Amino acid sequence: MTKNTIILTMGDPAGVGPEVLLKSYKKAKETQNLVAISDFSKIQYLAKRHDVPLKRINYVDEASDFKDHLNILHLTYNSDFSPGKYDIKNSDSIIASIQIATELCLNKKVGAMVTGPINKSILRNNKAFKHFTGHTDYIEHLCGCEKGIATMMMSNPYLKIIPLTIHEPLNKVPLKIKKAIIEKKILLIISEVKKYFKDVPKIAVLGLNPHAGENGQIGSEETSDILPAILNFKSNKDCIVNGPFPADGFFGSKEYKNYDVTLAMYHDQALIPLKLLAFSDTINCTLGLPIIRTSPGHGTGIDIARDFKADCNSFYQAILFAGRMSTLVKPKLTPIF
């Protein structure tokens, strides 16, 4: 295998993951070498439905003729794939697919991985996953990284944005808004953006409170932690860091267009404007790992899985983004979709 090969996981086979994977293969096969981890016999009916020829392989080195068929790295699943109906019996294999893909990336057998959406609540009933909140921290663990270093960068043609806190209850978010944490995250953003995208990144940092706290009148996090963290980078020639910006005005005035990456303080502050701008184009790229991992910006879509009408664009864009990153070329930070 070469660094140009991308390994794909379906996520939960009850959701739209298998469908969008197959549809994306048809769109990407001319430019990307793709291998998917799945149960060869159980995905065949879906592949026939979407007119995708398959080839079963037992080792990734056996993959060939990527434009002619989708190479399926076989992994046995305990239950059939039933769109629209979760089956906890498949949780072992869902977790195993993540492990296999990560190991292949770590061992340089492939250049990148794209993961399909999972149902986190079901997987947390599995003892192998019970201490993890989702893909990001589990892959971080598999890579042997420092806890909390893996960073979710959500991206579409209009905006690249990173939430400082991800799946934290809102009442716990202020406890995570600390100067040292913000500085560490900005340093990681600088390093990763310089590695893949741009030599001197421009980073915008949002405030936590309405109106960015109004000089402490509506909250103190901006004056106590966010601004001091930003000021530490003012003399850094490797980056431009500005803020804290009031979130509503920042997005309403389209100020985000003047920055390469925006650092938000919490999940919805980042993802609501992002998905309003371009929902189907939105993807996730995990920064801070020794491997390249992207994923679509949507969930399992369990409520529409039976209809076989899922939009595959997000998964397709995640493949293209991973392929671009795996070349280690520093393109201009313009949409690569």
C-alpha positions as CSV (number, residue, x, y, z in Angstrom):
1,M,0.0,0.0,0.0
2,T,1.0,3.6,-0.4
3,K,0.2,6.8,1.4
4,N,-2.4,7.5,-1.3
5,T,-4.6,4.7,-0.1
6,I,-7.4,5.7,2.3
7,I,-9.1,3.2,4.6
8,L,-12.8,3.7,5.2
9,T,-15.0,2.5,8.1
10,M,-18.8,2.3,7.9
11,G,-19.6,3.3,11.4
12,D,-22.8,1.7,12.6
13,P,-24.2,-0.5,9.8
14,A,-27.8,0.3,11.0
15,G,-27.3,4.0,10.0
16,V,-26.5,5.7,6.7
17,G,-22.8,4.9,7.0
18,P,-22.7,1.9,4.6
19,E,-24.9,3.8,2.0
20,V,-22.9,7.0,2.0
21,L,-19.6,5.0,1.8
22,L,-20.7,3.1,-1.3
23,K,-22.1,6.2,-3.0
24,S,-18.9,8.1,-2.1
25,Y,-16.8,5.3,-3.6
26,K,-18.5,5.8,-6.9
27,K,-17.7,9.5,-6.9
28,A,-14.2,9.2,-5.6
29,K,-12.8,6.1,-7.3
30,E,-11.2,7.9,-10.2
31,T,-8.9,10.0,-8.0
32,Q,-8.7,8.0,-4.7
33,N,-7.5,4.5,-3.8
34,L,-10.1,3.3,-1.3
35,V,-10.4,0.2,0.9
36,A,-13.4,-0.3,3.1
37,I,-13.7,-2.4,6.3
38,S,-16.9,-4.4,6.3
39,D,-18.5,-7.8,6.3
40,F,-18.2,-8.8,2.7
41,S,-21.3,-11.0,2.6
42,K,-23.5,-8.6,4.6
43,I,-22.8,-5.5,2.6
44,Q,-23.3,-7.2,-0.8
45,Y,-27.0,-6.5,-1.0
46,L,-26.4,-2.8,-0.5
47,A,-23.5,-2.8,-3.0
48,K,-25.8,-4.4,-5.6
49,R,-28.4,-1.8,-4.9
50,H,-26.0,1.0,-5.6
51,D,-24.2,-0.8,-8.4
52,V,-20.8,-1.0,-6.7
53,P,-18.7,-4.1,-7.6
54,L,-16.9,-5.6,-4.6
55,K,-13.7,-7.6,-4.1
56,R,-13.1,-9.4,-0.8
57,I,-9.6,-9.1,0.7
58,N,-8.2,-10.4,4.0
59,Y,-5.1,-8.1,4.1
60,V,-4.9,-4.6,2.9
61,D,-1.9,-5.4,0.8
62,E,-4.2,-7.5,-1.4
63,A,-6.1,-4.5,-2.6
64,S,-5.9,-3.7,-6.3
65,D,-7.8,-2.3,-9.3
66,F,-9.3,0.5,-7.2
67,K,-11.3,2.0,-10.1
68,D,-12.9,-1.3,-11.0
69,H,-14.3,-2.4,-7.6
70,L,-14.3,-1.5,-4.0
71,N,-11.9,-3.6,-2.0
72,I,-13.5,-4.9,1.1
73,L,-11.2,-5.7,4.0
74,H,-13.4,-8.4,5.5
75,L,-14.4,-8.2,9.1
76,T,-17.1,-10.5,10.4
77,Y,-20.1,-8.8,12.0
78,N,-22.3,-10.8,14.3
79,S,-25.7,-9.6,13.0
80,D,-27.1,-8.6,9.6
81,F,-27.0,-5.0,8.5
82,S,-30.6,-3.7,9.1
83,P,-31.0,-0.1,8.1
84,G,-32.9,1.9,10.7
85,K,-32.5,-0.7,13.5
86,Y,-29.5,-0.6,15.9
87,D,-28.1,-4.0,17.0
88,I,-25.8,-4.0,20.0
89,K,-24.4,-7.4,18.8
90,N,-22.5,-5.5,16.1
91,S,-20.7,-3.2,18.6
92,D,-17.6,-5.5,18.9
93,S,-17.1,-5.3,15.1
94,I,-17.8,-1.5,14.9
95,I,-15.0,-1.0,17.5
96,A,-12.7,-3.5,15.8
97,S,-13.1,-1.6,12.5
98,I,-11.8,1.6,14.2
99,Q,-8.9,-0.3,15.7
100,I,-8.0,-1.9,12.4
101,A,-8.1,1.4,10.5
102,T,-6.0,3.2,13.2
103,E,-3.4,0.4,13.2
104,L,-3.1,0.5,9.4
105,C,-2.5,4.2,9.6
106,L,0.0,3.9,12.4
107,N,1.9,1.2,10.5
108,K,2.0,3.3,7.3
109,K,0.0,0.7,5.4
110,V,-2.4,3.4,4.3
111,G,-2.2,7.2,4.2
112,A,-5.4,8.2,6.0
113,M,-8.7,7.0,7.5
114,V,-12.2,8.2,7.1
115,T,-14.7,7.0,9.7
116,G,-18.4,6.6,9.3
117,P,-20.8,7.8,12.0
118,I,-21.3,5.7,15.2
119,N,-24.0,5.6,17.9
120,K,-21.9,6.5,21.0
121,S,-24.5,5.5,23.5
122,I,-24.7,1.9,22.2
123,L,-20.9,1.6,22.0
124,R,-20.5,2.8,25.5
125,N,-22.3,-0.3,26.7
126,N,-19.3,-2.2,25.4
127,K,-16.5,-2.5,27.9
128,A,-13.9,-1.7,25.3
129,F,-15.5,1.7,24.7
130,K,-17.2,2.6,28.0
131,H,-14.6,5.2,29.1
132,F,-14.7,7.1,25.8
133,T,-17.1,9.8,24.5
134,G,-16.7,9.1,20.8
135,H,-14.4,8.5,17.9
136,T,-12.0,11.3,18.7
137,D,-10.8,10.3,22.2
138,Y,-10.9,6.6,21.3
139,I,-8.6,7.1,18.3
140,E,-6.4,9.3,20.5
141,H,-6.1,6.5,23.0
142,L,-5.3,4.0,20.2
143,C,-2.6,6.2,19.0
144,G,-1.1,6.5,22.4
145,C,-1.5,10.3,22.5
146,E,-1.7,12.5,25.5
147,K,-5.3,12.7,26.7
148,G,-7.1,15.7,25.3
149,I,-4.6,16.5,22.5
150,A,-6.9,15.3,19.7
151,T,-8.8,18.2,18.4
152,M,-11.9,18.4,16.3
153,M,-11.6,20.8,13.4
154,M,-15.0,21.2,11.6
155,S,-14.7,22.5,8.1
156,N,-16.6,23.4,5.0
157,P,-15.8,25.7,2.1
158,Y,-16.7,28.8,4.2
159,L,-15.4,28.2,7.6
160,K,-12.9,26.1,9.6
161,I,-13.7,26.1,13.3
162,I,-12.5,24.3,16.4
163,P,-14.6,24.1,19.6
164,L,-12.3,24.4,22.7
165,T,-14.8,22.2,24.6
166,I,-16.8,19.5,22.7
167,H,-19.4,17.3,24.5
168,E,-19.5,19.3,27.8
169,P,-22.7,20.2,29.5
170,L,-23.1,24.0,29.2
171,N,-22.9,24.4,33.0
172,K,-19.5,22.9,32.9
173,V,-18.0,24.8,30.0
174,P,-16.8,27.8,32.0
175,L,-14.7,25.5,34.2
176,K,-12.7,24.6,31.0
177,I,-12.1,28.1,29.9
178,K,-8.6,28.5,31.3
179,K,-5.7,30.4,30.0
180,A,-3.3,27.4,29.9
181,I,-5.9,25.3,28.1
182,I,-6.5,28.0,25.5
183,E,-2.8,28.6,24.9
184,K,-2.2,24.9,24.5
185,K,-5.0,24.6,21.9
186,I,-3.7,27.6,20.0
187,L,-0.2,26.2,19.9
188,L,-1.6,22.9,18.5
189,I,-3.7,24.8,15.9
190,I,-0.6,26.7,14.7
191,S,1.5,23.5,14.4
192,E,-1.2,21.5,12.5
193,V,-2.3,24.3,10.2
194,K,1.4,25.0,9.3
195,K,1.9,21.3,8.6
196,Y,-1.0,21.0,6.2
197,F,-2.3,24.3,5.1
198,K,-0.6,27.6,5.6
199,D,2.8,28.9,6.9
200,V,1.4,31.8,9.0
201,P,-2.1,31.0,10.0
202,K,-4.6,33.7,11.1
203,I,-6.6,32.5,14.0
204,A,-9.7,34.2,15.5
205,V,-10.7,33.4,19.1
206,L,-14.4,33.9,20.2
207,G,-15.5,35.0,23.6
208,L,-17.7,32.8,25.9
209,N,-20.2,35.4,27.1
210,P,-22.7,37.6,25.3
211,H,-20.8,40.6,23.8
212,A,-17.5,38.9,24.8
213,G,-18.3,39.8,28.4
214,E,-18.4,43.6,27.9
215,N,-15.2,44.1,29.9
216,G,-16.3,41.9,32.7
217,Q,-19.8,43.2,33.1
218,I,-21.4,40.0,31.6
219,G,-18.9,37.4,32.8
220,S,-15.2,37.4,33.6
221,E,-13.8,34.6,31.4
222,E,-12.7,36.9,28.6
223,T,-10.7,39.2,30.9
224,S,-9.3,36.5,33.2
225,D,-8.3,33.8,30.7
226,I,-9.2,34.3,27.0
227,L,-7.6,37.7,26.4
228,P,-4.4,36.9,28.4
229,A,-4.0,33.7,26.3
230,I,-4.4,35.7,23.1
231,L,-1.9,38.4,24.2
232,N,0.8,35.7,24.6
233,F,0.8,35.2,20.9
234,K,1.0,38.9,19.8
235,S,4.8,38.7,19.3
236,N,4.7,35.3,17.7
237,K,5.8,35.6,14.1
238,D,4.4,32.1,13.3
239,C,0.8,33.2,13.6
240,I,-1.7,36.0,13.9
241,V,-4.2,35.5,16.8
242,N,-7.0,38.0,17.4
243,G,-10.0,38.3,19.7
244,P,-11.9,37.6,21.8
245,F,-14.7,38.4,19.4
246,P,-18.4,38.5,20.3
247,A,-19.7,35.4,18.5
248,D,-22.9,36.9,17.1
249,G,-21.2,39.9,15.5
250,F,-18.3,37.8,14.3
251,F,-20.6,35.5,12.3
252,G,-23.2,38.1,11.4
253,S,-20.6,40.5,9.9
254,K,-18.8,37.6,8.2
255,E,-15.6,38.5,10.0
256,Y,-14.7,34.8,9.8
257,K,-13.8,35.3,6.2
258,N,-10.7,37.1,7.3
259,Y,-9.3,34.2,9.3
260,D,-8.0,30.7,8.4
261,V,-9.3,29.1,11.6
262,T,-11.7,30.1,14.3
263,L,-11.4,28.9,17.9
264,A,-14.9,28.7,19.6
265,M,-15.5,28.1,23.2
266,Y,-18.1,25.3,23.0
267,H,-19.8,22.9,20.7
268,D,-22.9,24.7,19.6
269,Q,-21.1,28.1,19.3
270,A,-19.0,26.4,16.6
271,L,-21.3,24.0,14.9
272,I,-24.5,26.0,14.5
273,P,-23.1,28.7,12.2
274,L,-20.9,26.1,10.5
275,K,-23.9,23.9,9.5
276,L,-26.0,26.9,8.6
277,L,-23.4,27.9,6.1
278,A,-23.1,24.5,4.4
279,F,-24.5,21.5,6.2
280,S,-23.9,18.9,3.5
281,D,-20.4,20.1,2.8
282,T,-19.3,20.0,6.5
283,I,-16.7,17.5,7.6
284,N,-14.6,16.8,10.7
285,C,-10.8,16.6,10.6
286,T,-9.0,15.4,13.8
287,L,-5.9,17.5,14.5
288,G,-3.1,16.5,16.9
289,L,-2.8,12.8,16.0
290,P,0.2,11.1,14.4
291,I,-2.3,9.9,11.6
292,I,-4.8,11.6,9.3
293,R,-8.4,11.0,10.2
294,T,-11.5,12.7,8.8
295,S,-15.2,12.0,9.0
296,P,-18.5,13.3,7.7
297,G,-20.1,16.1,9.7
298,H,-23.3,14.2,10.4
299,G,-24.5,11.4,12.6
300,T,-25.9,7.9,11.8
301,G,-29.1,9.2,10.3
302,I,-31.0,6.3,11.7
303,D,-34.3,7.9,10.9
304,I,-33.7,8.0,7.2
305,A,-31.5,4.9,6.8
306,R,-34.4,2.8,5.6
307,D,-35.1,5.2,2.7
308,F,-31.7,4.8,1.0
309,K,-31.8,8.5,0.0
310,A,-29.0,9.8,2.2
311,D,-26.8,12.6,0.9
312,C,-23.3,11.2,0.6
313,N,-21.6,14.6,0.0
314,S,-20.2,15.0,3.5
315,F,-18.5,11.5,3.4
316,Y,-17.3,12.2,-0.1
317,Q,-15.8,15.5,1.0
318,A,-14.1,13.8,4.0
319,I,-12.4,11.4,1.6
320,L,-11.2,14.3,-0.6
321,F,-9.9,16.2,2.4
322,A,-8.1,13.1,3.7
323,G,-6.6,12.5,0.3
324,R,-5.3,16.0,0.1
325,M,-3.8,15.9,3.6
326,S,-2.0,12.7,2.9
327,T,0.1,14.3,0.2
328,L,1.6,16.6,2.9
329,V,1.4,19.4,0.4
330,K,0.6,22.9,1.8
331,P,-2.1,24.2,-0.5
332,K,-3.5,27.7,-0.1
333,L,-6.3,27.7,2.5
334,T,-9.1,27.8,-0.1
335,P,-12.0,25.3,-0.3
336,I,-10.8,21.9,-1.4
337,F,-14.2,20.6,-1.9
